[in-house]
Amino acid sequence: MPPQNSIELTTKPEAENGATGKLLANGNGNGDTEKAKEDPPTTTLIVPPDGGWGWLVMVASFFCNVIVDGIVMNVGSFLGPIRDEFGVSEAEVALVSSLLSGFYLLTGPFVSALANRWGFRIVTIIGAVVAAVGFFVSQYATSIVFLYVTFGFIGGVGFCFIYVPSVITVGYYFEKWRAVATGIALCGSGVGTFIFSPVNAMLIESLGWRSALVAQAAIILLCIACGAIFRPIQPTEVTATKAADTPADKGILLGEGLPVVYTRPLPEGRYAYSMPNSSHNTWMGANPNYQYPTAAEIFRQGSGHNLDRRPSHTSGQLVSHNLQSTTKKLEKIQKRLAGQMTPDDTIHAHGYPTAHHELNPVGEADEEETENGTLLAAPEQQSVTITTAAGRRHTVSGRRPNEPASSRHGSRRTLNDGARPMYRDDIFFTGSLARIPQYKSQTSLGYHMSVTRLPTQADVEETETEQCMVCPEAVRRTLVTMLGMSLLKSISFMMLAFSGFLTMMGFFVPFLYVKQRAVAGGMADEVSTFIVSAIGISNTIARVVCGVLTSFKNINALHLNNVAITLGGIATMMSGMYITEVYQFTYAAIFGLAIACFSALRSILVVDLMGLEKLTNAFGILCLFQGIAAFLGAPIAGYFTELTGTYDASFYISGALITLSAVLCYPLAFVNRWEKQRAAKKDSQKV
């Protein structure tokens, strides 16, 4: 049962009230209904500042990628000395690197869940410590199995703790410049590959492989400083003021199939939302994100408008006119969030008196000054009023009417309701937001509200009371969203997932063996070291080019992906024809281009094929597929290398797998269209 001071919104069956899905507001006889009328629902969300501290976050993310990917991509430098010392086979020593890269990918959903609850900063710092400890302890290895645990498992998990926050936190800070900032940050992968290839060779030659691992452990600890820069953004609170002519009993139409939502005011005057106990009969005791209301839906509830539940393929779109305003006003809001607004930049709706409310963040962060800390200023701060096309006035405010300012910032343990990064549908999208239909079809503020899912009442209380620290709802909800199996029913998604699986099986083989093959073929050791570096440089340049190309709406990301991966696969199979400097460095350039497109286009392809709402779920499943593939690829290549006595066999297998992954994507657009048409036909038959 809901608490006694809550507003209970209950769904009546059609047989009882004749209106499917209609929610009725009920009081408890003690004045709660009247209180509900006075206090409209308030939602909070993160509006990216698009600059300011975000540029430092981008630089910190860049260096995290330099260190993590630089080490992962150059593990091949250690395999020879380790194999010789322990007297193991190629397959056994290759398992050391595959465990590192496998856990680096496989634990992505679990790290994302932890970051959702405890933040990017803490998770990154923990990851740096864990990975450094794993590498440091590896110097005492007495067997190859010892390295499997310390270097492969502990190091891989620690790297994932660094990598996931460093990638998604950049998009959290940027909107207009998201593609540029994320692209620059991810270029750290190529730069790290370029740098660590000669650095590893120098360290191993001068110190030995054991001391070289200690040196890398010290380098990994630098990620602690980078993680400290990932400070949280204060969420912005949005309050919808109900117009005087709105009926008091105006309900909300959520539609058939959506679980009941309970709404109640918290002590600070904010609202949280929870699912009834009957809806928690899932394997993780939580529901996937798409079953929770967005900030836009709650905003419309407070405005007194009916809300129609949208179909899943358009659920991220804001379909009412409640959030329409001019581009100029929203640009000024962005300036304010970035701390660049002057007192003269007043934003008012034409034709209405000024509302004396403020645009403030909710609660307090760890620092006295946060990224949008200028919003903490009080009385002289200007108001923000948004007028809808329907003529209603909505106020974006930092506190409720007649609520003292002191009540908003009374506790440092106040939950940042909108600061759950994994509750955003677009958190894993690394491309330009201009490619997302929801972004193009509405205002900037409206978009952020339409992709931000709200925390539940239990989520809020667990944080404020520090309960359920082992597996709180913020963790469980993220896991059930990322690991939901519903996408496995989609043929087009399974084709994309198996394509990624095959690509990742062949992905790390050239990094492991391209130098060893070149040396075996007579190339000088000091020259062959830079073949992997050439892959890194090509990867860096190709990421930038790929980001620029995909910013144009006429560029088909799937076609670009297919061409690049096909070239990379064929080039890998043919890379052993001539062991000359020109030929090997040309191959390195082509392969670097292929893997850059593969990495940069994953999120764009998912959104184009499955929709933005499924991106988080798809990312989690793809991490599992690619992590398992990384486990298998290197040992299989090592086995065939030892079986045939030549490195060419591993490159034939790697190239064939990569090429096959591209071929699997050729009919993907056709299959996806057929799948959508079939779903639409089924929906029409139900109606």
DACOR-V773513 format. One record per residue. N is the residue number from 0. SS is DSSP state (a for helix, b for strand, c for the rest). Layout:
n: (N:N)
ss: (SS:SS)
This chain:
n: (0:1:2:3:4:5:6:7:8:9:10:11:12:13:14:15:16:17:18:19:20:21:22:23:24:25:26:27:28:29:30:31:32:33:34:35:36:37:38:39:40:41:42:43:44:45:46:47:48:49:50:51:52:53:54:55:56:57:58:59:60:61:62:63:64:65:66:67:68:69:70:71:72:73:74:75:76:77:78:79:80:81:82:83:84:85:86:87:88:89:90:91:92:93:94:95:96:97:98:99:100:101:102:103:104:105:106:107:108:109:110:111:112:113:114:115:116:117:118:119:120:121:122:123:124:125:126:127:128:129:130:131:132:133:134:135:136:137:138:139:140:141:142:143:144:145:146:147:148:149:150:151:152:153:154:155:156:157:158:159:160:161:162:163:164:165:166:167:168:169:170:171:172:173:174:175:176:177:178:179:180:181:182:183:184:185:186:187:188:189:190:191:192:193:194:195:196:197:198:199:200:201:202:203:204:205:206:207:208:209:210:211:212:213:214:215:216:217:218:219:220:221:222:223:224:225:226:227:228:229:230:231:232:233:234:235:236:237:238:239:240:241:242:243:244:245:246:247:248:249:250:251:252:253:254:255:256:257:258:259:260:261:262:263:264:265:266:267:268:269:270:271:272:273:274:275:276:277:278:279:280:281:282:283:284:285:286:287:288:289:290:291:292:293:294:295:296:297:298:299:300:301:302:303:304:305:306:307:308:309:310:311:312:313:314:315:316:317:318:319:320:321:322:323:324:325:326:327:328:329:330:331:332:333:334:335:336:337:338:339:340:341:342:343:344:345:346:347:348:349:350:351:352:353:354:355:356:357:358:359:360:361:362:363:364:365:366:367:368:369:370:371:372:373:374:375:376:377:378:379:380:381:382:383:384:385:386:387:388:389:390:391:392:393:394:395:396:397:398:399:400:401:402:403:404:405:406:407:408:409:410:411:412:413:414:415:416:417:418:419:420:421:422:423:424:425:426:427:428:429:430:431:432:433:434:435:436:437:438:439:440:441:442:443:444:445:446:447:448:449:450:451:452:453:454:455:456:457:458:459:460:461:462:463:464:465:466:467:468:469:470:471:472:473:474:475:476:477:478:479:480:481:482:483:484:485:486:487:488:489:490:491:492:493:494:495:496:497:498:499:500:501:502:503:504:505:506:507:508:509:510:511:512:513:514:515:516:517:518:519:520:521:522:523:524:525:526:527:528:529:530:531:532:533:534:535:536:537:538:539:540:541:542:543:544:545:546:547:548:549:550:551:552:553:554:555:556:557:558:559:560:561:562:563:564:565:566:567:568:569:570:571:572:573:574:575:576:577:578:579:580:581:582:583:584:585:586:587:588:589:590:591:592:593:594:595:596:597:598:599:600:601:602:603:604:605:606:607:608:609:610:611:612:613:614:615:616:617:618:619:620:621:622:623:624:625:626:627:628:629:630:631:632:633:634:635:636:637:638:639:640:641:642:643:644:645:646:647:648:649:650:651:652:653:654:655:656:657:658:659:660:661:662:663:664:665:666:667:668:669:670:671:672:673:674:675:676:677:678:679:680:681:682:683:684:685:686)
ss: (c:c:c:c:c:c:b:b:b:b:b:c:c:a:a:a:a:c:c:c:c:b:b:b:b:b:c:c:c:c:c:a:a:a:a:a:a:a:c:c:c:b:b:b:b:c:c:c:c:c:c:c:a:a:a:a:a:a:a:a:a:a:a:a:a:a:a:a:a:a:a:a:a:c:c:a:a:a:a:a:a:a:a:a:a:a:c:c:c:a:a:a:a:a:a:a:a:a:a:a:a:a:a:a:a:a:c:a:a:a:a:a:a:a:a:a:a:a:a:a:a:a:a:a:a:a:a:a:a:a:a:a:a:a:a:a:a:a:a:a:c:c:c:a:a:a:a:a:a:a:a:a:a:a:a:a:a:a:a:a:a:a:a:a:a:a:a:a:a:a:a:a:a:c:c:c:c:a:a:a:a:a:a:a:a:a:a:a:a:a:a:a:a:a:a:a:a:a:a:a:a:a:a:a:a:a:a:c:a:a:a:a:a:a:a:a:a:a:a:a:c:a:a:a:a:a:a:a:c:c:c:c:c:c:c:b:b:b:b:c:c:c:c:c:c:c:c:c:c:c:c:b:b:c:c:c:c:c:c:c:b:b:b:b:b:c:c:c:c:c:b:b:b:b:b:c:a:a:a:a:c:c:c:c:c:c:c:c:a:a:a:c:c:b:a:a:a:a:a:a:a:a:c:c:c:c:c:c:c:c:c:a:a:a:c:c:c:c:c:c:c:c:c:c:c:c:a:a:a:a:a:a:a:a:a:a:a:c:c:c:c:c:c:c:c:c:b:c:c:c:c:c:c:c:c:c:c:c:c:c:b:c:c:c:c:c:c:c:c:c:c:c:a:a:a:a:c:c:c:c:c:c:c:b:b:b:b:c:c:c:c:c:b:b:b:b:c:c:c:c:c:c:c:c:a:a:a:a:c:c:c:c:c:c:c:c:c:c:c:c:a:a:a:b:c:c:c:c:c:c:c:c:a:a:a:c:a:a:a:a:c:c:c:a:a:a:a:a:a:a:c:b:b:c:c:c:a:a:a:a:a:a:a:a:c:c:c:c:c:c:c:c:a:a:a:a:a:a:a:a:a:a:c:c:a:a:a:a:a:c:a:a:a:a:a:a:a:a:a:a:a:a:a:a:a:a:a:c:a:a:a:a:a:a:a:a:a:a:a:a:c:c:c:c:a:a:a:a:a:a:a:a:a:a:a:a:a:a:a:a:a:a:a:a:a:a:a:a:a:a:c:c:c:c:c:c:a:a:a:a:a:a:a:a:a:a:a:a:a:a:a:a:a:a:c:c:c:c:c:c:a:a:a:a:a:a:a:a:a:a:a:a:a:a:a:a:a:a:a:a:a:a:a:a:a:a:a:a:a:a:c:a:a:a:a:a:a:a:a:a:a:a:a:a:a:a:a:a:a:a:a:a:a:a:a:a:a:a:a:a:a:a:a:a:c:c:c:a:a:a:a:a:a:a:a:a:a:a:a:a:a:a:a:a:a:a:c:a:a:a:a:a:a:a:a:a:a:a:a:a:a:a:a:a:a:a:c)
